Amino acid sequence: IGHHVERCAAILDIVSHGAVGDGSTLNTASINAAIEKCAAAGGGTVLVPAGVYLTGTLHLRSHVNLHLEQGAVLKGSSRLEDYEQAEGLNGREGIVRAGLIRGVDLTDVSITGPGTIDGSGTAFMLPGSTHAGSDFDRGFTRQKERFQPEGTAFEDGPVGYEARPAWPVWLIGCTQVRVHDITVRDAPEWTFRLDGCEDLQVRGLTIRNNPLIPNSDGVHCANCRRVRISDCDLLCGDDCIALSNHGSREGAMEDAVVSNCLLQSRSAAVRIDSG
């Protein structure tokens, strides 16, 4: 845990709050209880020890460090109903399932490793089906309407799905955000959605997504300021790093540095757009 322990007011183990790391017990309530207690004590570290902890949506709180020890796995439930409903981007996305970790208008929050967050994204996919998003127009291909006809499945994907939870980590309007040395795998959609946040440091992040899953971006920053992304190793089915202006908060996407990263993508390594 390093310097986080030295400045923390409390260190709370999720097992002492009833969490069971057997890979089958749903631990949403017990992990959220540990986070709430830590925040109420003025902040500190919520410790996830070795084990596989099945969970639905968790709510980060200000001044809380969620730390996953070596061998610890936060595993997303494969049941859609275990994820809370939330309003998507500016209401245009409608109501979405919030995904694994969510935080709104927080200060001084961190997610640290060396443990793993497993989004269980593949469990929501339909092998043998093909995904064609709303932005897909066969008219721009050489074969026109004969290209990838409906009902045809392609080995290189992207695969289809009926419904899926949203972003494994979704932070909105947060300041002083740190993501260090964590591994995230098998995201069902964008892995990190950082929306209208300020003072972000993403360092030593590893992402191992299923490249057949559509929209499985790595780190997507929208309308964020002062962003540092470094020393990361990202394998994604869509953009590894995206910097855009189509967030749900006012303001520009500005002052971003990406350095010393290994990026493998089915789309762009680094994408910059106005939205």
C-alpha positions in Angstrom: 0.0 0.0 0.0 3.0 2.2 0.5 2.5 6.0 1.0 -1.3 5.5 1.1 -1.2 3.7 4.5 1.0 6.5 6.0 -1.6 9.2 5.4 -4.8 7.2 5.9 -7.0 7.7 9.0 -8.3 4.1 8.7 -7.6 0.8 7.1 -10.7 -1.4 6.8 -10.6 -5.0 5.5 -13.7 -5.9 3.6 -13.6 -9.5 5.1 -14.1 -8.0 8.5 -17.3 -6.4 7.1 -18.7 -9.8 5.8 -17.2 -10.1 2.4 -16.4 -13.7 1.3 -13.8 -14.3 -1.4 -15.1 -17.6 -2.7 -16.0 -16.4 -6.2 -19.7 -17.1 -5.7 -21.0 -15.1 -2.8 -22.4 -11.7 -3.8 -20.5 -9.1 -1.8 -22.0 -5.8 -3.0 -23.6 -4.8 0.4 -20.6 -5.7 2.5 -18.0 -3.9 0.4 -20.2 -0.8 0.1 -20.6 -0.9 3.9 -16.8 -0.9 4.3 -16.4 2.0 1.9 -19.1 4.0 3.8 -17.6 3.3 7.2 -14.1 4.4 5.9 -15.5 7.6 4.5 -17.4 8.3 7.8 -14.1 8.0 9.7 -12.6 10.8 7.6 -11.1 8.6 4.9 -8.6 5.8 4.6 -8.0 2.6 2.8 -10.5 -0.1 2.0 -8.4 -3.2 1.8 -9.4 -6.2 -0.5 -7.3 -9.2 0.5 -6.5 -12.2 -1.7 -9.6 -14.0 -3.0 -12.3 -13.6 -5.6 -15.0 -11.2 -4.5 -18.1 -11.3 -6.7 -19.9 -7.9 -6.6 -22.4 -5.6 -8.3 -22.1 -1.8 -8.3 -19.8 -0.2 -5.7 -19.8 3.5 -4.7 -16.5 5.2 -4.1 -16.4 8.1 -1.5 -14.1 11.0 -1.1 -10.7 10.4 0.6 -11.0 6.7 0.2 -8.4 4.5 -1.4 -9.7 1.1 -2.7 -6.6 -1.1 -2.6 -6.5 -4.6 -4.0 -3.7 -6.8 -2.6 -1.8 -9.3 -4.7 -4.2 -12.2 -5.5 -7.3 -10.1 -4.9 -10.0 -10.0 -7.6 -13.1 -7.8 -7.6 -15.2 -9.8 -10.1 -18.3 -8.3 -11.7 -21.4 -10.3 -11.4 -22.7 -12.0 -14.6 -26.3 -11.0 -13.7 -27.4 -7.6 -15.1 -29.8 -7.0 -12.3 -26.8 -6.8 -9.8 -25.8 -3.5 -11.3 -27.6 -0.3 -10.3 -29.5 1.8 -12.9 -28.1 5.3 -13.6 -28.7 8.1 -16.1 -26.2 8.0 -19.0 -24.6 10.9 -20.9 -26.7 14.1 -20.7 -29.8 11.9 -20.8 -29.0 10.9 -24.4 -27.9 7.4 -23.5 -31.1 6.9 -21.4 -30.9 4.7 -18.3 -27.8 2.4 -18.2 -26.5 -0.2 -15.8 -23.8 1.6 -13.8 -21.1 -1.1 -13.9 -18.7 -2.0 -11.1 -17.2 1.1 -9.5 -18.9 4.5 -9.6 -18.2 7.9 -8.1 -19.8 11.4 -8.5 -18.4 14.7 -7.4 -15.7 13.2 -5.2 -12.3 14.5 -4.0 -9.1 12.6 -3.3 -10.0 9.1 -4.5 -7.8 6.3 -5.6 -7.9 2.7 -6.9 -4.6 0.9 -6.4 -3.1 -2.6 -7.0 -1.5 -5.0 -7.5 -4.8 -6.9 -7.6 -7.3 -7.2 -10.4 -10.7 -6.0 -11.4 -12.6 -8.5 -13.6 -15.5 -7.0 -15.5 -16.9 -10.4 -16.7 -17.7 -8.8 -20.0 -17.5 -12.0 -22.1 -20.4 -13.4 -20.0 -22.7 -10.8 -21.6 -21.7 -11.5 -25.2 -23.5 -13.7 -27.7 -20.9 -15.9 -29.5 -21.9 -16.5 -33.1 -23.6 -13.1 -33.5 -22.2 -9.9 -34.9 -22.5 -6.4 -33.5 -23.4 -3.6 -35.8 -23.6 -0.3 -33.9 -25.8 2.7 -34.8 -22.7 4.4 -36.3 -22.1 1.6 -38.8 -23.1 2.3 -42.4 -22.5 -0.3 -45.0 -22.8 2.4 -47.7 -19.2 3.5 -46.9 -17.8 0.1 -47.7 -16.6 -1.2 -51.1 -19.3 -4.0 -51.0 -22.1 -1.6 -49.9 -25.1 -3.6 -48.6 -23.3 -6.9 -49.3 -20.8 -6.2 -46.6 -21.3 -8.3 -43.4 -25.0 -9.0 -44.0 -27.3 -9.3 -41.0 -27.2 -12.7 -39.3 -23.6 -13.4 -40.4 -21.0 -13.9 -37.7 -17.3 -13.2 -38.2 -14.5 -14.8 -36.3 -12.7 -11.5 -35.8 -15.8 -9.9 -34.3 -17.1 -7.7 -32.9 -19.6 -10.0 -31.3 -23.2 -9.1 -30.5 -25.0 -8.8 -27.2 -28.5 -8.1 -25.9 -27.7 -6.1 -22.8 -24.5 -5.4 -20.8 -23.4 -3.4 -17.7 -21.6 -0.1 -18.4 -18.1 1.0 -17.5 -16.2 -1.0 -14.9 -14.9 2.4 -13.5 -17.1 5.4 -14.0 -16.1 8.7 -12.3 -18.0 11.9 -12.9 -16.9 15.4 -11.7 -14.1 14.1 -9.4 -10.9 15.8 -8.5 -7.5 14.3 -7.4 -8.0 10.9 -8.9 -5.3 8.3 -8.7 -5.3 4.9 -10.5 -2.0 3.1 -9.8 -0.7 -0.4 -10.5 -4.1 -2.1 -11.0 -5.0 -4.7 -13.6 -8.4 -4.6 -15.2 -9.6 -7.4 -17.6 -12.6 -8.4 -19.7 -14.5 -5.0 -19.5 -18.0 -5.2 -21.0 -17.7 -1.7 -22.4 -15.2 1.2 -21.9 -13.0 0.2 -19.1 -12.5 3.6 -17.5 -15.0 6.4 -18.1 -13.6 9.6 -16.6 -16.1 12.3 -17.1 -15.5 16.0 -16.2 -12.7 15.1 -13.8 -9.7 17.1 -12.8 -6.2 16.3 -11.7 -6.1 12.6 -12.9 -3.1 10.4 -12.6 -3.2 6.9 -14.2 0.1 5.1 -13.7 1.1 1.5 -14.1 -2.4 0.4 -15.3 -2.7 -3.0 -17.1 -5.8 -3.7 -19.2 -6.5 -7.1 -20.8 -9.8 -6.9 -22.6 -11.4 -9.4 -24.9 -10.7 -7.8 -28.3 -14.0 -9.2 -29.7 -16.1 -7.1 -27.4 -17.4 -3.9 -29.1 -16.6 -0.6 -27.5 -14.1 -2.1 -25.0 -12.0 1.0 -24.8 -9.2 1.4 -22.2 -9.2 4.9 -20.6 -11.7 7.4 -22.0 -11.4 10.9 -20.7 -14.2 13.4 -21.6 -14.0 17.1 -20.6 -11.2 16.4 -18.2 -8.3 18.7 -17.2 -4.8 18.0 -16.0 -4.5 14.3 -17.1 -1.4 12.2 -16.8 -1.4 8.7 -18.2 1.9 6.9 -18.0 3.7 3.5 -17.8 0.5 1.6 -18.9 0.1 -1.7 -20.8 -3.3 -1.7 -22.5 -4.9 -4.4 -24.8 -8.3 -3.2 -25.9 -11.0 -4.0 -28.5 -11.5 -0.3 -29.2 -9.5 2.9 -28.5 -6.8 2.3 -25.9 -6.9 6.0 -24.8 -9.6 8.5 -25.9 -9.5 12.2 -25.1 -12.8 13.9 -26.1 -15.2 16.7 -25.5 -18.5 14.7 -25.4 -18.8 14.4 -21.7 -21.8 15.1 -19.4 -20.1 18.0 -17.7 -19.3 21.5 -19.0 -15.7 22.4 -20.0 -12.9 21.5 -22.3 -10.7 18.5 -22.6 -7.3 20.0 -21.9 -3.8 19.5 -20.5 -3.4 15.8 -21.1 -0.1 13.9 -21.3 0.3 10.3 -22.4 3.8 8.8 -22.0 5.7 5.5 -22.0 2.7 3.2 -22.7 2.4 0.0 -24.6 -0.9 0.1 -26.6 -2.6 -2.6 -28.6 -6.0 -1.8 -30.1 -8.6 -2.9 -32.7 -9.2 0.8 -33.3 -6.9 3.7 -32.2 -4.0 3.7 -29.9 -4.7 7.3 -28.9 -7.8 9.1 -30.2 -8.5 12.8 -29.9 -11.8 14.2 -31.0 -14.3 17.0 -30.4 -17.3 14.7 -29.9 
